[in-house]
């Protein structure tokens, strides 16, 4: 195979994420709701019967299914199923930056508006309760940051003889920032806090943006 053969095979190729087919993909919705003439973010508290992260605070969302048209469709579908509202009540859906996690997951966040919660009927198998927090709180509150250190631990039969330095190889360890928001008696942390920080950062970057506090 020569160079012409190589470029012939790769012509018009579009870049993707390496090993994307091995990743689990999820979509979540950051829901905005109006309460007392002020915009709030709506959160779920995961059921204690959930296998993954029971009792944690999160946004509506779930794994992208093969039957989903795209990630946005998944975010709307999951929100509708978990909150027991019709998809037509979810408006103005906009994508945020997607996240590739260290655990083989790709998360696609979206922000959207839920126009009414009057017909909401929670799926209790997944959602214990919901609550809201004013958007203004997140715009004016920086999350607390804590470091989580990761240590490299090669498996027992790792071929140290094939790498420079052998068993004394200087592995690069890394740190992960975990973010925490505390609002009244609620703790919002982890991926949910990371999405909030990204979202509010986008709002603050808008030219001419000024916070409006409602008293």
N, C-alpha and C positions, 0 to 999 in steps of 0.2 A: 504494500500500500504506500503510495507516495502522497506528497502534500496536496496535490489536486484531488485525489480520492478523499482525503480527510475533509477538505473544505466542501466538497460536493455532498458528503454525508451530513455535514453540519449546517448547510445552507438554510437560512431562514429560521434557524432554531431559536426558540424563546426560552430565556433562563427561568428556572424554577428554584425550589428549595431542595438541596441535596437530601436524598432519602425521604422525601416527603411522603412517598407511598408507605413508609414504615411508621409514620407518625399518626397519632390519633388527633382528629380535628374537632374542635368545639366552637360554638358561636354563642355569644352572650349579648344581652341588651341592657344598656344603661337607661332605665326608664325615667323620663321626666313627667311629673304630674303637677297639677295646680291645686294648691290647698291654701285657703284663706288669702287669695289674691297674691300668692307667692309661689315661685317654682321650687319644687322639692325633688330629690332623688328617692326612688322607691327601692327598698331592699327586701330580700327574702331571708328568713332564718330556716336553714335546712332542717328537715325532720331528723329526729334522733334515731330513726330507723334506717336512715340512708347508710349504705356501706362506706361511702366516701365522705369524709369531713362532716359528720353529723353535728348539728347545732351551730355550724359556722354561718356567718353572715355572707351573703353573696348576691349577685344579680341573677335574674332569670336566664336560663340557657341550658345547653346540653350538647351532646355529640352530634356531629353532622351525619345524617343518614344518607344512604345511597339514593333514597327517593326524594331528598331535598334538591330543589332547583339550584340553589347556591347557598352560601353561608348566611346571607341576609334572610333568606327564606327560613332557614333553620332557626335563627334567633327569634324571628316573629312566631314561628310555630311553637317553639319551646315556651316562650312567654305566654302565649295563648293557652297552652295546655296546663302550665303550672299555676297561672292566676285564674284560669277559668273565664277568660274573656274572649270575645271574638276578635280575629285578626284585624277586622276593619276599625277597631278602636285604637290601633297602633299606627301613628302617623309620623311623617317627616323623619324617616329612618336614614341615618348618615353613618358611613363607616369611620371607625377610628383606626389607629395603627394596629396591625395584628402582632401577636406575640409568639415567638418560638421559644418554648420553655426547655429547661435542662432535662426534662423527664419524657422527652419524645412526644410532646404535645404542641399543637398549633392552635392558638386561641384567636378568634376573629371577633372583636368587640364592635358593637354598634351603639349609637345613641338614638333614641326615639321618644316620641311623646305618646303617652296613654291619655286619651281624651276624657275617659270616664272610668271610675272604679265601681260604679253603682251596681253592676251586675257581677262583680268579682266573686268567684267561688273557688277557694284554694284547693289544689290537689294535695290533700293532707298526707298522702303517702310520700310526698317529696317536700312539701312546704309546711312548716309548723305555724308560721305567722309572717306578716309583712309589717314594715314600718317605713316612715319617710323621714328625711333630714333635709332642711333647707339648703338649696344650692349655695346660698350666700355663706353658709358655714364653711363649706369646702373652698370657696373662693378667698376666704380670709383666714384660713387655718392651714398652717403647714403641718404635714404629718410628722410624727416622731419616727426616727430612723434607727434601726438596729442592724448590726452585722451578723450574718451567719457564715461561718467559715467551713469550707469544703476541704477535705483531706483526701489525697490520692492514695488508694490502697490497692496495689496490684494483686491479682490472684496468685495462688500458691505456686503454680507452674509458669509464672511469667518469665519470658526468655531474657533475663537481664544480660546474658552474655552477648546479645545482639545489639545492645545500645551503648553509647558512649557513657562511661561512668558506672555502668553496671548497677549493683545494688545501691551505690551512692549517688545515683542520678538525682539531680536537683529538680524534683517535680515542681511545677508551677501550681501552687494552690490558689484558689480564688475566694472572693467574698461575695455574698449576695446581700443586697439591701432589702430588709423587710420593713414595710411601712405600716404605721398604725395611726388610725384616727379614733379618738374617743369622744363620743357625743352622748351626753347624759349617761345612761347606763349601758350604752351600746359600744362594742368594740368592732371596728371595721379594719381588717388587715389583709396582708397577703396580696394575691392577684387582684382582688376587688379594689383594694386601696391603690394599687399600682395603676389600674385603669382610671380611677377617679383623678389621680394626680396628672396623668396624661391628658385627660379631658379638660380639666380646669386650666392646665398649661396652655392648651390650644386657645381657650377663651381669652386668656390674659395676653396672648400674643397678637390678638386682633388689633389692628391700628385704631386708635381712638377709644379703645374699650375702657370704661370706667365702672367700677363696682357701684351698684345701687343698693343701699341698705334700707330696708323697710322697717320702720319702727312700729 
